[in-house]
Amino acid sequence: MWREYFNASNISEVIQILAERRPQARIIAGGTDLILEIERGVRKDIETLIDVSRLPDLDRISLDEDEIIHMGPLVTHNHCVASQLITEGAFPLAQAAWEVGAPQIRNRGTVAGNLITASPANDTIPPLLALGAKVTLLSKAGERVVPLHDFYLGVRKTVMRPDEMLVDISFPAMNANQVGTFIKLSLRRAQAISVVNVAIVLTWADKKNRQVERAGITLGAVAPTVIHAQQAEAYLVGRDLDDQTIEDTARLAEAESQPIDDVRASRDYRREMVRVCTLRGLRDLAANVQRSEFPAQPVMLWGQNYLENEPYLSESSYFAASSPIVTCINGKEYTFSSGHHKTLLRLLREDAGLIGTKEGCAEGECGACTVFLDGVAVMSCLVPASRAHAAKIFTIEGLAKGGKLHPVQQAFIEEGAVQCGYCTPGFLMSAAKLLEERPKPTTDEIRQAITGNLCRCTGYYKIISAIERASQLNPTEAVYE
C-alpha cells in the first residue's frame, strides 16, 4: 500500500509533489481503478498518493467561444450524464458515461481517470476519440496538448510522463448537422466491462437524404488501443445511409478489428459483434432513435443539492504513519491515529467499529460497502481512508434517527426484503439516497438506483417492492450529507 498521502488544495502543490516524488507518486481522484490496482499488487511502486478530488473548479464542463467543450480532470461520469451540454453536444459521451459501472462508481470515477487508465475496453475513450478530443497535460516544464489519437502507446500505456497532470479534456461540440451514438456489448446490463464497444459520429452533407459528409467510427476492446475503423469511415463519405451502405460499413468495421481471445469472449465472437454493434448504431442514427433508451432523468444517488455544495478543501493535509484523520461519521466527530494506508471501508470497520458496512467483494462490484461521502453514495472499498479527513460520512448505523427507522428500513421489514441480510446495508443506503433525490421514484428508477448492489440470494423482487413501499410512507426529514 501507499506510504504517504496528500489531500491537495491547489494544482501548484500537486505539480510540485509530482516533480519531487516521481515516479513513485500517483494522482488519485476517483480511485476506482487505482485502488484496485494497488490492492491487487499491480502497482507495487507507488509510495505517494496525491488526492485531487477536492480541488476547486476542476469538475466543470464548459463551452468556449469557438464551440469547444472543455471538461476538467474531476468531471465524473455522473457529471457527464447530468450535463445538458454533454447530452446535447456530445451525446455518445453521455451514453458511454451512463454505461460505466453503477451510480456509486459513476459518482467517484472521473473521465480523466478513465482515459489515463488506458484500457482498450474503457467506455469513454471511443466517443472522445470519435469526437476528436485532445488532452492538456501540465508539469513544471509547462503545458502540452496531445490529440487523443496520439495519447495511447499500447495496453494501459500512454505518453504521459510521471510528473504530469491531465488538466483539461477538449473537443468540438456536435452541431446541428451531426449525430452520434455509443453501443456497448457486455456480459450483463450493469457493472460490466465491455466485450465490444463502438462509438459513431456522423456529419450530414444532406440531412434530409442522410448523406454522409464525414464519419468517425471507433472500436473498443478489439485491439491493443481503441482504434478508428478507417476503411469504414472512408467508405461512408458521400453515401446515403441506406440499408446496403449500413451493412457494408459494418462488415468493413468487422474486418478492421484485431481482437483476442480472453475470459470475456473469443476472438471470432468479438469480430462478429463489431459488425452487429456497428450495424445497430448506424441503423439507430438512420432512424434517429439513438436517444430512445437514454433516461430523461437519470438516477445519480447524490441527493438533491450536491452540485451546489461540493466539498472543496481550504487547506492541504498530509498523512503518514500516525497522522490524525479527523472526520465526521453519522454526525459524530472521530479522530483516527491509524488507518491512513487503508481503504475507507476498513477504516470504518476496523478503526471506527462500525461493522454495518459490509465487505463483500472489496472490488466495487457488490455495493455492500455503500456509504455517503459528503452527501454522495460511493463504494467505500474504493475510497482511501485519508479522504475521510475533513469530510462528512454516513453509514447504515446513522440511517435511523431518534430511535425511528428510516422508511426504507421499515419497508424492508414489512415486505420481507431481507434474506441472508449481508447485502441489506448497501441496498438500504442506495434506496435512502434515491428517496432523498427522488421521493416518488418509478420502478425503472428504483432499478437504476440498485444496479450497483448485488443480492446473492436473488431477492430483487422483494427489494424493489420494499423501496416502492417506502416511497409511500411518511418521508424522512433527515438529510444525509
C-alpha positions in Angstrom: 0.0 0.0 0.0 1.0 3.7 -0.1 3.3 5.2 2.4 2.2 8.8 2.4 -1.0 10.6 1.3 -1.6 14.3 0.4 -5.0 15.9 0.3 -4.2 18.7 -2.1 -5.9 22.1 -2.2 -4.3 23.6 -5.3 -2.8 22.5 -8.6 0.6 24.1 -8.0 1.1 21.9 -5.0 0.2 18.8 -7.0 2.7 19.6 -9.7 5.4 20.3 -7.1 4.9 16.9 -5.4 4.9 15.1 -8.7 8.2 16.7 -9.6 9.7 15.8 -6.3 8.5 12.3 -5.9 8.2 10.9 -9.4 7.9 8.1 -10.4 6.6 6.7 -7.1 3.8 9.3 -6.8 0.4 9.0 -8.4 -2.6 11.3 -8.5 -5.8 9.9 -7.2 -9.3 11.4 -7.9 -12.0 8.8 -8.0 -9.6 5.9 -7.5 -11.9 3.3 -8.9 -9.1 1.8 -11.0 -6.1 2.8 -9.0 -7.1 1.4 -5.6 -7.9 -1.9 -7.2 -4.5 -2.0 -8.9 -2.7 -1.2 -5.7 -4.7 -3.8 -3.7 -4.0 -6.5 -6.4 -0.3 -5.7 -6.4 -0.3 -4.4 -10.0 1.1 -1.0 -8.9 3.9 -2.0 -6.5 6.0 1.0 -6.9 3.5 3.6 -5.6 4.6 5.2 -2.3 2.7 8.6 -2.5 -0.9 9.3 -3.4 -1.9 12.9 -4.2 -5.7 13.3 -3.7 -7.0 16.0 -6.0 -10.7 15.2 -5.5 -11.4 18.4 -3.6 -9.6 20.9 -5.8 -12.0 23.8 -6.7 -13.5 24.3 -10.1 -11.8 21.2 -11.8 -15.2 19.4 -12.1 -16.6 22.0 -14.5 -17.9 21.4 -18.1 -17.9 24.5 -20.2 -18.3 25.7 -23.8 -15.9 28.4 -25.1 -16.4 31.0 -27.8 -15.1 28.6 -30.5 -17.8 26.0 -29.6 -15.2 23.8 -28.0 -16.3 21.8 -24.9 -13.9 21.7 -22.0 -14.0 19.2 -19.2 -11.9 19.5 -16.1 -10.0 16.5 -14.6 -12.5 16.0 -11.8 -15.5 15.6 -14.1 -17.1 12.3 -13.1 -19.2 10.0 -15.3 -22.3 11.2 -13.4 -21.3 14.8 -14.1 -21.4 13.9 -17.8 -24.7 12.2 -17.6 -26.2 15.2 -15.8 -24.8 17.8 -18.1 -27.1 19.3 -20.6 -24.1 20.5 -22.6 -22.8 16.9 -22.9 -26.2 15.3 -23.6 -26.8 17.8 -26.3 -23.3 18.5 -27.7 -21.6 15.1 -27.1 -24.4 12.6 -26.8 -22.2 9.5 -27.4 -20.1 10.5 -24.4 -23.2 10.8 -22.2 -24.2 7.3 -23.3 -20.8 5.9 -22.6 -20.6 7.6 -19.2 -24.0 6.2 -18.3 -22.8 2.7 -19.2 -19.9 2.9 -16.7 -20.3 0.8 -13.6 -23.2 1.8 -11.4 -24.2 5.1 -9.6 -21.7 4.7 -6.8 -18.9 4.1 -9.3 -20.0 7.0 -11.6 -20.1 9.3 -8.6 -16.4 8.7 -7.9 -14.8 7.7 -11.3 -13.6 10.5 -13.5 -13.5 10.7 -17.3 -9.8 11.8 -17.0 -9.0 8.7 -14.9 -10.8 6.5 -17.5 -8.6 8.0 -20.2 -5.4 7.6 -18.2 -6.0 4.0 -17.2 -5.8 3.3 -20.9 -7.6 0.1 -21.1 -8.8 -0.6 -24.6 -12.2 -1.7 -23.1 -12.8 1.6 -21.3 -16.1 3.1 -22.3 -15.4 6.9 -22.6 -12.3 6.6 -24.9 -14.2 5.6 -28.1 -16.7 8.5 -28.1 -14.0 11.1 -27.2 -11.7 9.7 -29.9 -14.6 9.9 -32.4 -15.3 13.5 -31.3 -11.7 14.5 -32.0 -10.7 15.1 -28.4 -7.5 16.5 -27.1 -6.0 16.4 -23.6 -3.9 19.1 -21.9 -1.0 17.9 -19.7 0.7 20.1 -17.1 4.1 19.8 -15.4 6.7 22.1 -14.0 8.1 22.3 -17.6 4.8 23.8 -18.8 1.7 22.6 -20.7 1.4 20.4 -23.8 -1.7 19.5 -25.7 -1.9 16.0 -27.1 -4.6 14.7 -29.5 -6.3 11.7 -28.1 -5.3 9.6 -31.1 -1.7 10.2 -30.2 -2.1 9.7 -26.4 -2.0 5.9 -26.4 1.0 3.7 -26.9 -0.5 0.3 -26.1 -2.5 -1.6 -23.5 -2.5 0.7 -20.4 0.3 2.8 -21.8 0.1 6.5 -22.6 2.5 9.3 -23.5 2.1 10.9 -20.0 5.2 11.5 -18.0 5.3 10.7 -14.3 5.5 14.4 -13.4 2.4 15.4 -15.5 -1.2 16.0 -14.5 -4.1 15.9 -17.0 -5.8 19.3 -16.5 -8.3 19.5 -19.5 -10.2 17.4 -22.0 -11.5 19.3 -25.0 -13.4 18.6 -28.2 -15.7 20.3 -30.7 -19.3 20.3 -29.7 -21.5 18.5 -32.1 -23.5 20.8 -34.3 -27.0 20.6 -35.9 -25.6 18.6 -38.8 -24.1 15.9 -36.6 -25.4 12.8 -34.9 -23.8 10.2 -32.8 -24.3 7.1 -30.7 -22.4 4.6 -28.5 -23.1 0.9 -28.4 -21.8 -1.3 -25.7 -21.9 -5.1 -25.5 -21.1 -6.7 -22.1 -21.9 -9.8 -20.2 -24.6 -8.1 -18.0 -26.5 -4.9 -18.1 -24.5 -3.0 -15.4 -21.2 -3.3 -13.6 -19.6 -5.0 -16.6 -16.5 -4.4 -18.7 -17.1 -4.1 -22.5 -16.8 -7.1 -24.6 -17.0 -4.7 -27.6 -18.0 -1.1 -27.8 -18.5 1.2 -30.8 -18.8 4.9 -31.0 -20.1 6.6 -34.2 -20.2 10.3 -35.0 -21.6 11.3 -38.4 -21.8 14.7 -40.2 -24.5 15.0 -42.7 -24.0 16.7 -46.0 -27.7 16.4 -46.6 -29.8 15.8 -43.5 -32.9 15.1 -45.5 -31.5 12.2 -47.5 -29.0 11.1 -44.8 -25.9 11.6 -47.0 -22.7 11.4 -45.0 -20.1 14.1 -45.3 -17.7 12.9 -42.6 -17.7 9.8 -40.3 -16.0 8.8 -37.1 -16.2 5.1 -36.1 -14.1 4.0 -33.2 -13.9 0.5 -31.8 -13.1 -0.5 -28.2 -11.9 -3.8 -26.7 -10.8 -5.2 -30.1 -7.2 -4.0 -30.4 -4.3 -3.0 -28.0 -5.8 0.5 -28.1 -9.1 2.0 -29.1 -8.9 2.3 -32.9 -10.6 4.2 -35.8 -12.3 1.9 -38.3 -10.6 3.9 -41.1 -11.8 2.0 -44.1 -15.4 2.0 -42.8 -15.2 5.7 -42.2 -13.9 6.4 -45.7 -16.5 4.2 -47.3 -19.4 6.2 -45.7 -18.3 9.5 -47.0 -20.5 10.8 -49.8 -23.0 7.9 -49.4 -26.6 7.9 -48.3 -27.2 6.0 -45.1 -29.4 3.3 -46.7 -29.6 -0.4 -45.7 -26.9 -1.6 -48.1 -24.4 1.1 -47.1 -25.0 0.3 -43.4 -24.4 -3.4 -44.0 -21.3 -2.8 -46.0 -19.9 -0.4 -43.4 -20.5 -2.8 -40.6 -18.6 -5.5 -42.5 -15.7 -3.2 -43.1 -15.5 -2.3 -39.4 -15.5 -6.0 -38.5 -12.6 -6.6 -40.9 -10.5 -3.8 -39.3 -10.9 -5.2 -35.7 -8.0 -7.0 -34.2 -9.5 -8.8 -31.1 -8.0 -11.5 -28.9 -9.5 -14.5 -27.0 -9.9 -13.8 -23.3 -12.2 -14.8 -20.4 -15.0 -12.5 -21.6 -15.2 -13.5 -25.3 -13.5 -15.3 -28.1 -11.8 -13.5 -31.0 -14.3 -14.7 -33.5 -17.3 -13.7 -31.3 -15.8 -10.2 -30.9 -15.3 -9.7 -34.6 -18.9 -10.7 -35.3 -20.1 -8.4 -32.5 -18.2 -5.4 -34.0 -20.3 -6.0 -37.1 -23.5 -6.3 -35.1 -22.8 -3.2 -32.9 -21.8 -1.1 -35.9 -24.9 -2.2 -37.7 -27.1 -1.3 -34.7 -25.5 2.1 -34.2 -25.9 3.1 -37.9 -29.5 1.9 -38.0 -30.3 3.9 -34.9 -28.7 7.0 -36.5 -30.5 6.5 -39.8 -33.9 6.2 -37.9 -32.9 8.9 -35.4 -33.8 6.8 -32.4 -30.4 6.8 -30.7 -31.7 8.7 -27.7 -34.7 6.4 -27.1 -33.2 4.4 -24.3 -31.3 7.1 -22.6 -33.2 8.1 -19.4 -34.7 11.6 -19.3 -33.8 11.9 -15.6 -31.0 9.5 -14.8 -30.6 8.4 -11.1 -27.4 9.8 -9.7 -27.5 8.8 -6.0 -26.1 12.2 -5.0 -29.2 13.7 -3.4 -30.8 17.0 -4.3 -28.1 19.6 -3.5 -24.8 18.0 -4.4 -23.9 20.4 -7.3 -24.5 23.4 -5.1 -22.5 22.1 -2.1 -19.4 20.4 -3.5 -16.7 19.6 -0.8 -13.6 21.7 -1.5 -10.6 21.9 0.8 -9.5 25.3 2.2 -6.0 23.9 3.0 -3.9 20.9 2.3 -3.3 18.0 4.6 -0.6 15.3 4.8 -0.8 11.8 6.2 1.9 9.3 7.1 2.4 6.9 9.9 0.2 8.1 12.8 -1.0 11.4 11.2 -4.5 12.0 12.6 -7.5 11.7 10.4 -10.3 13.9 11.7 -13.7 13.2 10.3 -17.4 13.3 11.0 -19.3 10.0 10.9 -23.1 9.9 11.4 -22.9 13.4 12.9 -20.2 12.5 15.4 -16.5 13.6 15.2 -13.9 10.9 15.1 -10.1 11.2 15.3 -8.0 8.2 14.0 -4.3 8.0 14.6 -4.1 4.9 12.3 -5.6 3.7 9.1 -4.0 6.2 6.6 -2.9 3.3 4.5 -6.3 1.6 4.4 -9.5 2.0 2.4 -12.4 3.9 3.9 -14.3 0.5 4.3 -11.6 -0.9 6.5 -11.2 2.3 8.5 -15.0 2.2 9.3 -15.0 -1.4 10.2 -11.6 -1.8 11.9 -10.9 1.6 13.5 -14.4 3.1 14.0 -16.0 -0.2 14.9 -18.9 0.5 12.5 -19.3 -3.0 11.1 -22.7 -2.4 9.5 -20.9 -1.5 6.3 -20.0 -4.9 4.8 -17.0 -6.1 2.8 -18.4 -8.3 0.0 -16.1 -8.2 -3.0 -13.7 -5.3 -2.0 -13.6 -4.5 -5.7 -16.5 -2.1 -6.2 -18.8 -4.8 -7.6 -21.3 -5.8 -5.0 -22.3 -2.5 -3.3 -22.4 -4.0 0.2 -20.0 -1.3 1.4 -22.1 1.7 0.1 -21.8 4.8 2.3 -22.5 8.5 1.8 -19.3 10.6 1.4 -20.0 14.3 1.5 -23.6 13.5 0.6 -22.9 11.2 -2.3 -23.3 7.4 -2.4 -20.0 5.7 -3.0 -18.3 2.3 -2.7 -16.2 2.7 0.4 -13.9 -0.2 -0.6 -12.5 2.1 -3.4 -12.0 5.2 -1.3 -8.7 5.8 0.5 -9.2 6.3 4.2 -7.5 9.6 4.3 -10.1 11.0 2.0 -12.3 11.0 5.1 -10.3 13.8 6.6 -12.5 16.9 6.9 -15.4 15.0 5.3 -18.9 14.0 6.3 -19.7 10.3 6.2 -22.9 8.5 6.8 -23.1 4.7 7.3 -26.0 2.3 7.8 -25.7 3.0 11.6 -26.7 6.6 11.0 -29.8 5.8 8.8 -32.3 5.7 11.7 -33.0 8.9 13.5 -34.2 9.4 17.1 -34.9 5.8 17.5 -37.2 5.8 14.5 -36.3 3.6 11.5 -35.8 5.2 8.1 -38.8 4.5 5.8 -36.7 2.1 3.7 -35.7 0.1 6.8 -39.3 -0.1 7.9 -40.4 -1.2 4.4 -37.7 -3.9 4.1 -39.1 -5.4 7.3 -42.7 -5.2 6.2 -42.1 -6.6 2.7 -39.7 -9.4 3.9 -37.0 -8.0 1.7 -34.2 -9.3 3.9 -32.9 -12.8 3.2 -29.4 -13.6 4.4 -29.0 -9.9 5.1 -25.4 -9.5 4.1 -26.2 -7.2 1.2 -29.0 -5.3 3.0 -27.0 -2.4 4.4 -25.9 -1.5 0.9 -29.4 -1.7 -0.6 -30.8 0.4 2.3 -28.2 3.1 1.7 -28.8 3.2 -2.1 -32.6 3.3 -1.5 -32.4 6.0 1.1 -30.3 8.2 -1.2 -32.7 7.5 -4.1 -35.7 8.7 -2.0 -33.8 11.8 -1.0 -33.1 12.5 -4.6 -36.5 11.4 -5.9 -39.2 10.9 -3.3 -41.6 9.2 -5.7 -39.4 7.1 -8.0 -40.7 4.9 -10.8 -39.9 1.2 -10.9 -37.3 1.8 -13.6 -35.6 4.5 -11.4 -35.5 2.1 -8.5 -33.8 -0.5 -10.7 -31.3 2.2 -11.9 -30.6 3.0 -8.2 -29.7 -0.5 -7.2 -27.7 -1.6 -10.3 -24.6 -1.3 -8.1 -26.0 -3.6 -5.4 -25.9 -7.4 -5.7 -28.1 -9.8 -3.8 -26.7 -13.3 -4.0 -30.0 -14.7 -2.7 -31.6 -13.3 -5.9 -34.2 -11.4 -3.8 -34.6 -8.4 -6.1 -38.4 -8.5 -6.4 -39.0 -8.0 -2.7 -36.3 -5.4 -2.5 -37.9 -3.4 -5.3 -41.3 -3.8 -3.7 -39.9 -2.6 -0.4 -38.4 0.6 -2.0 -41.8 1.2 -3.7 -43.5 0.8 -0.3 -41.0 3.2 1.4 -41.8 5.9 -1.2 -45.4 5.7 0.0 -44.6 6.0 3.7 -44.1 9.4 5.5 -40.9 10.9 4.1 -38.0 11.2 6.5 -36.9 14.7 7.4 -33.2 13.6 7.7 -30.7 14.8 5.1 -27.6 12.7 4.9 -24.7 14.8 3.8 
